[in-house]
């Protein structure tokens, strides 16, 4: 419980002490076997025995207990209170949460003949304390609900822009993130590369070995792409067997190094795979030039055409511009 709520409840207890001329006022809350002193006047902690047993009885039975001299119900000893418990008047707090119960009690060190006006004061201040506790609990619910809602929204957002099978961005995620990547290329004037990847033989693999084998092929392709590019680069699965990579700050002179790294990683992956289902693909690579200002659609279309040229040319699976 935060300090602001505790201070507010302590002030309510202090008002009760003044109005009722009480030595001690306790505002107790019970959650199962646990008792918490949520507000008080004249006592910092609840004694292990008295008057906690009376407060618990008030809270759990949801009925007032009014005793002119509580020593007839409890052993008379100073204990943690520092004085003999005598007069006791406690009323239940009506809390919104059914799993919680509360008691609002005024205590005197001498016998006390409680009047009906005293009980009206106790009930009124008990209701005020309950309102504070309910408001705090409601605030906690709203905060926790907002956090859960934010987590759920984030999960939905992540799901909406990521491919469930590979964990890469999907087509929507690519089009959401690409503008920032292309802007980096244009601002830094270094250039970049867009790679269009099409898996070879995915349909044959699905037909011959089942979709589980095809899914494994797609996941393997995603792992190769991840290991071949930097975290800052964008990698997406944009179709059933198609992937797109946008790499920034890559001048055209370094494109052969990209292709060499991909070939090396592809070889490593096939060395670990079942030889009956090898990973193979056709690539289309184009340069992203700062001066052109081409959008993502135009860049993907150009890379897609080069990829299909590579696929048709069975002797060369890569189509790209010549390096000047």
N, C-alpha and C positions, 0 to 999 in steps of 0.2 A: 504494500500500500504506500502510495507516495506521500511526501511530507505535507503537501497542501491539504489532502483529504484528512490526514491525521490531525493536523492543526485545526481544521474545521470541526471535527468531532470533539476534540479537546475543548474547544470553545463552547460547544453545546453542553458538554458535561459541566464546564465551569458555570454556565448559566443555571443549570439545574442545581448545582451546589448552593448558589446564592439564593435562588427562589425557594429552595426547600430547607435551607440551613443544614445541609448535609456535610458530614466530614469527608466522605468519599463518594464519588459517582463513577460507576463502571459501565462502559458500553462494550459488550462482549458479543462476538460472533462465533458460531459453532458450525464447522464443516465436518460432519461425521464425528469422530472422537477428538478432533482437534479444536481447542478453544483459542481464540485470538482476542487480545484486548485491543480493540480498534480505536478507542477513545477513553479518556479518563480524567478525573480530577482528584488529586490528593493521594494517588497511588500509581506507581509506574508499572508494576507487574501484578498479575493475578496470582494470589497464593494458590498452592497446590490443593488445599482443602477448602477452607472457607474464605470468601463466600462463593467460590466457584461452583460448588455443588448446588447451591440455591439458584445461581444464575443459569446453570445448565437445566435445572428442572423448569424454570420459567420459560426458557427458550424451547425445549423439546416438547413440553406439555402445552405450550402456547397459551398460558394463563398466568395472571398476576399472582404473586406471592407477597403478602403484606404481613409483617411480623412486628409487633410492638417490642418484643424482646426475643431476638433470634437465639439467645443462649439456651432457650428451651429446646431448640432443634439441633444446635451445633455446640460442640465443646467450647467453653469460654477460654480463649488464650490469645495472647497478642500476636504471636506468629509473625508473618511477613507484613501484616498491616501496621504493626507497631501500636495497636490499641485493641481493646476488647470489642468484638463485634456485638452490637446490641440491636438497635432498630434497623430493619431491612424492609425496603419496598422495591419490588422489581416487576416490570411489565415486559411482555414480549415485543420484539420488533417485527413488523410485518414486512418481510423482504420478498422481492419479486422472484428470486431464484428459489425453487422449492428444495434444493439441496443444501440451502443455508438457513440457519435459524439464529436469532439474536435476542439479547436481553439488555434492558436498560434499567439499572438499579441504583438506588440511593441508599447510603449506609450512614448510620450515626453511631457514636461511641456510647450513647446512653439510651435507655428505652425511649421509644417515641410512639405517641398515639397519632397515627397517620389519619389525615382528614381526606374527605372526598376531593377537596380542592387540590391536595397534594397529588392525588392519583391523576387528576385531570392534567396537571402540569407534567407529570411523568409521561402520560400517553402522548401529549402534544410534542414533547421533546424527543420521545422515542420515534415518533413519525418523522420528525425532522432529520434525525440521525439515519433512519432507514432510507429516506430520500437521497441523502448524500451517498450512502453505500450503493444504492441502486443506480444512481447516476454514474458513479465510478465504474461499476460493473458494466453498465451499458456502453460507456466510453471504451472500455477494454474490448467488448464484443465488436464494436464498430472498427476499432483499430485492427483487431485480429481478422475481422471479416474483410477489411480493405487489403490487408496483407495477403490473405488467401486469394482474394479476387485479383490482386495484381499478379500473384504467382500464376494463377490460372490463365489470366490474359497473356502473360508472357509465354506460358506453355503453348497456348493456342497460336500465338503469333509465331513462335518458333516452328510449330508444326506446319503453319500455313506457308512458310518460306523455305522449309527444308524437306528434302527427299527422305522419306521414312526408311527406305531400304539402305541407302548409302550414307546418310547423314550429311550429304552435301547440300548446298542450296538447290532449290528447284527453280523452274523457269521464273516464277514470280519473284523469288529471292534474288535471282540474277538481275532482273530488270529493276529491282529496288536498290541494289547496291552498285550497279554498273555506273550510273551517272557520277558518283563520287570518284570511282576509279578512273574514269575517262577525264574527269576534271583534273586529277593529279597529273595525268599525262600531259595535258595542255598547259598546266601552270609550270611544270618543271622543265618542259621543252627537251626532255630526254628521249621520249618515245616509249612505246610498249609493244606488246604482242597479244593477239587474240588467236587462240587455238581452238579449232573445231575437231572433235574426236568422235568417230563412229566405230563401234565395236563390230568386228567381222564375225559372222557365224552365230550370233546370239539366237536367232530363230531356229537354226539347225540344232544348237545345243538344247534349247527348250523342247523341241520335238523329239530328239533322240534320247536325251538323258533326264528330261523333266525340268520343271521350272525352278526347282531347288538348285540344280546345277547352273541354270541361267542366272539366278540371283547371286550365287557365289561368284560367277564371272563378273557381274556388275560391281559387287563389293570389292573384288580384287582390282578392277580397273580404278575404282575410287581411291584405293590405298596407294596405287602406283602414282596417280596424279598428285595426291597429297605429299608423297615423299619426294616428288620431283619439283615442287614449287614451294614458295615461301608462304608463311602464314598470312602475309599482307596481300597475297594474290587471291583472286576470286575464282573458285571452282564450283561448277554447277552441273547437275544432271538435268538436261533440258528436254529429254524425250526418253523413249523406252531404252534405246541403246546409244544415245548421243550425249556428249559432254561438251561444255565450253569452259575455257580457262582465259581469264584476263590477267596478264602480268604487266605491272607498271615498272617504270624506270629501267626498261630493257631496250637498249639501242639495237638497231637492226643487225649490227655486226655480231651481236651475241646470240642471235637466233640459232645458229648451228649448235651452240653449246646447249641450248634448251633441248633440241632434238636428240643430241647425243646423250644427255642425262636421262631423257625419257626412254631411249633405247636400252640404256644400262639398267634402269629400274625395271623395265619390262622383262629383260632377260632374267633378272633376279627373281621376279615374281613367277615366271614360268618354270624356273628351277625348283620352286617349292610346290608347284601345282601338279595335279594329275595330268600326265601327258596326253591323255585321251581328250581333255578339254583345255587346250591351250588358250592363252589370252592373246588376241591379235586385234589390231585396229588400223584404221586409215585416218590420216591427219591432214588438216588444212590449216596452214599458219599464215597469218597476214600481219603486217606491221601497222601499228597505230601511230600515226604521225600527228604531232601537235598542231600543225598548220591546217590539216584537212577539216577538222571539226565534224567528222562523220559520227552519226549516232550509232547506238548499239545494233539496231536492225540492219543498217547498211553494212556494218562490220561483220556481223554474223552471216549475212547473205554471201558476202565475198569469201569468207573463210569456208562456208559450206560448199560453195562452188569448187574451191580448190580441193576440199576433201573428196568430193565426188570424182574430180579428175584423178586424184591419187588412187581411189578405189578402182577406177576403170583401168588405170595403168598398173597391172598386176606386178610388173617388175619394179615399180617404185611406189611405195605406199605413202609418200610424203610429197605434197605439192606446196610450194612457197615461192615468193619472189626471189629473184637472184640477189645475192648479197653484193652490194657495190663497194 
